Amino acid sequence: MINVLHCYKTYYPDTFGGIEQVIYQLAEGGVKEGIHSTVLTHSPDFKEEVSILDHHTIHRVKTFCEFASTPFSFKAVPTFRRFSQSTDIINYHFPYSFMHLMHFAADIKNFQWSVIILILLKKDFA
């Protein structure tokens, strides 16, 4: 089984948006291929640190503060470091500036990781 860690600044049920839907589709779509997905996200207020949404796991860290739509958390780096030790692939979903800090502060090496960038073009531009 392949373990995938999705990192993004928010996730269900705190926010409902396009990137959250992409993460959900990737996580649920991989189930039939033997891929287990975990989402690491920030939350200003939550009852459960760990929850299950359909077939994937969500881990939330408490948001300490937010600046320029970027949540910050003291617990995010050690939590990320712990998950990265048992993860095969990390998907960083943009925009999420704090992920750079998490990645380098966790000092993970020899790791396969990917960056997911969604590019939206105006209809008349494409």
Backbone hydrogen bonds in HBPLUS format (Angstrom, degrees):
<---DONOR---> <-ACCEPTOR-->    atom                        ^
c    i                          cat <-CA-CA->   ^        H-A-AA   ^      H-
h    n   atom  resd res      DA  || num        DHA   H-A  angle D-A-AA Bond
n    s   type  num  typ     dist DA aas  dist angle  dist       angle   num
A0002-ILE N   A0034-GLY O   3.28 MM  32  6.61 150.2  2.37 147.0 154.3     1
A0036-HIS N   A0002-ILE O   2.81 MM  34  6.14 161.2  1.84 169.0 174.8     2
A0088-ASP N   A0003-ASN O   2.83 MM  85  5.24 149.9  1.91 134.4 144.4     3
A0089-ILE N   A0003-ASN O   3.17 MM  86  6.58 155.7  2.23 154.6 159.6     4
A0004-VAL N   A0036-HIS O   2.86 MM  32  6.17 164.9  1.88 161.3 164.9     5
A0038-THR N   A0004-VAL O   2.87 MM  34  6.24 151.2  1.95 161.2 170.8     6
A0005-LEU N   A0089-ILE O   2.84 MM  84  6.28 161.2  1.87 159.3 165.4     7
A0091-ASN N   A0005-LEU O   2.73 MM  86  6.07 165.8  1.75 158.6 163.1     8
A0006-HIS N   A0038-THR O   2.76 MM  32  6.12 167.9  1.78 164.4 168.7     9
A0040-LEU N   A0006-HIS O   2.81 MM  34  6.13 165.5  1.83 168.4 172.7    10
A0007-CYS N   A0091-ASN O   2.87 MM  84  6.18 165.0  1.89 169.9 169.6    11
A0093-HIS N   A0007-CYS O   3.08 MM  86  6.12 165.4  2.10 170.9 169.1    12
A0008-TYR N   A0040-LEU O   3.29 MM  32  6.66 163.5  2.32 165.2 168.7    13
A0014-ASP N   A0011-TYR O   2.98 MM   3  5.89 123.8  2.30 143.5 142.5    14
A0015-THR N   A0011-TYR O   3.40 MM   4  5.62 156.1  2.46 112.7 119.0    15
A0021-GLN N   A0017-GLY O   3.07 MM   4  6.27 147.5  2.18 141.9 151.0    16
A0022-VAL N   A0018-GLY O   2.94 MM   4  6.26 149.0  2.04 145.4 154.2    17
A0023-ILE N   A0019-ILE O   2.93 MM   4  6.19 164.5  1.95 153.4 156.5    18
A0024-TYR N   A0020-GLU O   2.97 MM   4  6.15 160.5  2.00 143.5 149.4    19
A0025-GLN N   A0021-GLN O   2.87 MM   4  6.06 163.5  1.90 149.7 153.8    20
A0026-LEU N   A0022-VAL O   2.91 MM   4  6.12 161.6  1.94 153.0 158.0    21
A0027-ALA N   A0023-ILE O   2.85 MM   4  6.01 165.5  1.87 154.5 158.9    22
A0028-GLU N   A0024-TYR O   2.86 MM   4  6.00 170.2  1.87 157.0 159.7    23
A0029-GLY N   A0025-GLN O   2.79 MM   4  5.58 150.5  1.87 139.0 148.5    24
A0030-GLY N   A0026-LEU O   3.16 MM   4  6.10 140.0  2.32 138.8 146.1    25
A0031-VAL N   A0028-GLU O   3.33 MM   3  5.49 152.5  2.41 102.1 109.7    26
A0033-GLU N   A0030-GLY O   2.98 MM   3  5.18 143.3  2.12 105.3 116.8    27
A0035-ILE N   A0030-GLY O   2.95 MM   5  4.93 159.9  1.99 140.2 138.2    28
A0034-GLY N   A0031-VAL O   3.02 MM   3  5.24 163.5  2.05 114.0 116.3    29
A0057-THR N   A0037-SER O   3.20 MM  20  6.59 157.0  2.26 154.6 153.7    30
A0039-VAL N   A0057-THR O   2.80 MM  18  6.23 156.6  1.85 154.8 162.7    31
A0059-HIS N   A0039-VAL O   2.77 MM  20  6.03 172.7  1.77 177.5 177.6    32
A0041-THR N   A0059-HIS O   2.99 MM  18  6.36 162.6  2.02 165.3 170.5    33
A0061-VAL N   A0041-THR O   2.90 MM  20  6.35 147.1  2.01 150.6 161.4    34
A0043-SER N   A0061-VAL O   2.96 MM  18  6.13 138.4  2.14 163.3 163.0    35
A0063-THR N   A0043-SER O   3.03 MM  20  5.47 154.7  2.09 127.3 128.3    36
A0060-ARG N   A0049-GLU O   2.83 MM  11  5.07 161.0  1.87 150.3 156.4    37
A0051-SER N   A0058-ILE O   2.96 MM   7  5.24 154.6  2.02 146.6 154.3    38
A0058-ILE N   A0051-SER O   2.76 MM   7  5.24 166.0  1.78 160.1 160.6    39
A0053-LEU N   A0056-HIS O   2.89 MM   3  5.55 166.1  1.91 166.3 170.2    40
A0056-HIS N   A0053-LEU O   3.09 MM   3  5.55 177.4  2.09 134.8 135.7    41
A0064-PHE N   A0072-PHE O   2.65 MM   8  5.61 158.5  1.69 156.3 163.2    42
A0072-PHE N   A0065-CYS O   2.80 MM   7  5.44 151.5  1.88 170.7 168.7    43
A0067-PHE N   A0070-THR O   3.01 MM   3  5.22 160.6  2.05 138.4 138.3    44
A0070-THR N   A0067-PHE O   2.97 MM   3  5.22 141.9  2.12 105.7 117.2    45
A0079-THR N   A0075-LYS O   3.12 MM   4  6.11 155.5  2.18 149.9 157.5    46
A0080-PHE N   A0076-ALA O   2.77 MM   4  5.85 160.2  1.81 151.7 157.8    47
A0081-ARG N   A0077-VAL O   2.86 MM   4  6.04 162.1  1.89 154.5 159.5    48
A0082-ARG N   A0078-PRO O   3.03 MM   4  6.17 158.1  2.08 142.0 147.3    49
A0083-PHE N   A0079-THR O   3.02 MM   4  6.30 163.0  2.05 152.4 156.5    50
A0084-SER N   A0080-PHE O   2.87 MM   4  6.00 155.4  1.93 152.8 159.9    51
A0085-GLN N   A0082-ARG O   3.36 MM   3  5.60 144.6  2.49 100.7 109.8    52
A0086-SER N   A0083-PHE O   3.07 MM   3  5.59 150.2  2.16 113.1 121.1    53
A0114-SER N   A0090-ILE O   2.85 MM  24  6.19 165.7  1.87 173.6 174.4    54
A0092-TYR N   A0114-SER O   3.04 MM  22  6.34 171.4  2.05 152.6 154.2    55
A0116-ILE N   A0092-TYR O   2.82 MM  24  6.02 174.6  1.83 166.5 167.9    56
A0094-PHE N   A0116-ILE O   3.19 MM  22  6.32 172.1  2.20 173.1 171.2    57
A0099-MET N   A0096-TYR O   3.15 MM   3  5.89 158.2  2.20 119.2 125.1    58
A0100-HIS N   A0097-SER O   3.24 MM   3  6.02 150.4  2.33 119.5 124.6    59
A0102-MET N   A0098-PHE O   2.98 MM   4  6.32 164.1  2.00 154.6 159.4    60
A0103-HIS N   A0099-MET O   2.84 MM   4  5.94 165.8  1.86 149.1 152.8    61
A0104-PHE N   A0100-HIS O   3.09 MM   4  6.31 174.1  2.10 155.7 156.3    62
A0105-ALA N   A0101-LEU O   2.82 MM   4  5.75 158.0  1.87 152.4 159.6    63
A0106-ALA N   A0102-MET O   2.96 MM   4  5.86 147.9  2.06 144.1 151.3    64
A0107-ASP N   A0104-PHE O   3.24 MM   3  5.11 143.1  2.38  93.6 104.1    65
A0125-PHE N   A0122-LYS O   2.92 MM   3  5.17 145.5  2.04 108.3 119.3    66
A0126-ALA N   A0122-LYS O   3.23 MM   4  6.52 149.6  2.33 161.4 168.7    67
